[in-house]
Amino acid sequence: MKTHQVLRRPLITEKSTAKQGEANQYFFEVERKATKNDIRSAVESIFKVSVTKVRTLNVLGKRKRVGKNVGLTSDWKKAIVTLQEGDRIEILEGK
């Protein structure tokens, strides 16, 4: 899998912003077929940082309703990447 196909987008939420400061963790939406090793190598090559831990989870789509039509949003995969002490991804911190 190519490096830029693994990471889809960073997840910027209140929880992810809090984890950046206290635990040096960053959240990403990733390709559903990506493995932990794929995610580790993609983050290290794109952002030039050292990754110590990668945790992944599959997020199930939610049921949505518009009028009387019911549908589902897509399932997706989330990755929580812990960086080595002292490393930061400054693009995602907004500084």
N, C-alpha and C positions, 0 to 999 in steps of 0.2 A: 504494500500500500504506500502511496506517495506521501511525503511529509505534509504537504499543504492540504491533502484530502482528509487527513485524520482529524484535525481540529476544525470544527465548524464555526464556533464563536465563543467568546468568553461570556460567562454568566455574571452580570453585575446586579447583585441584590444586596439587601441590608446584611444578610447572614454572610455572604461571601466577602463583603467589604470588611466586616468585623474579623473574619478569620484571616484576612490578609495581614492585619496588624498584630494579632495575638499569636497565631500559629504558623504564619508564613505559608498559608495554603491558598491556592487559586483554583477556581471552578471553571470548567469548560464544558460545552456541548460538543460531543465527539461523534464520529461515524459509528454506526451500530455494530459493525464488524471489527472495529479496532480493538486490539489487545492492549494489555498494560504496557508491554514492551514497545508497541507502536506509538502509544501516547507518550511514553518517557522519551523516546528518541526524537519525536516531533517537537516536544517542548524544549528539549535541550538544544536542538539544531536551530529552531526559529528564534528563541529568546536568548540563547547563549548563557544558560544557567545550569546548575547541577540539581537533578531531581533525586530526592531520597526515597519518596514513597508515592505510589499511585493507587488510588482507590476508585472503583467504578461502580455504577449502579444503573440499572435499567428503569426508566421512568415510563409508566404506562400512560397512554393517552386518556384524556377526560371525555366524558359524554357531554356534548353540546347540543343545544336545541335552538332552532330558529323557527318560530311559529309552531307548526305541528310536525316539522321535519326534525328528526333526531340523527345526529352523526357523531363521529369520534375524531378527536385530534390525533395526530400521529404519535406513536411511541418513539422515544428517543433515549440516548445514553448520556449520562453525566459522568465526568471524571473530576476527582478532587486530587490535585497535584500538590505535594508538599516539597518545598525547595530546601536546599541546604542552608544552614544558618549563614546569614550575611548576603545571600542572593535575593534579588528582587526583580519583578517585572514592572518597570516604571511606566510602561505604556498603559497598563491596566490600573495604575494607582492615580492617574490624572495629575501627576506632578510635572 
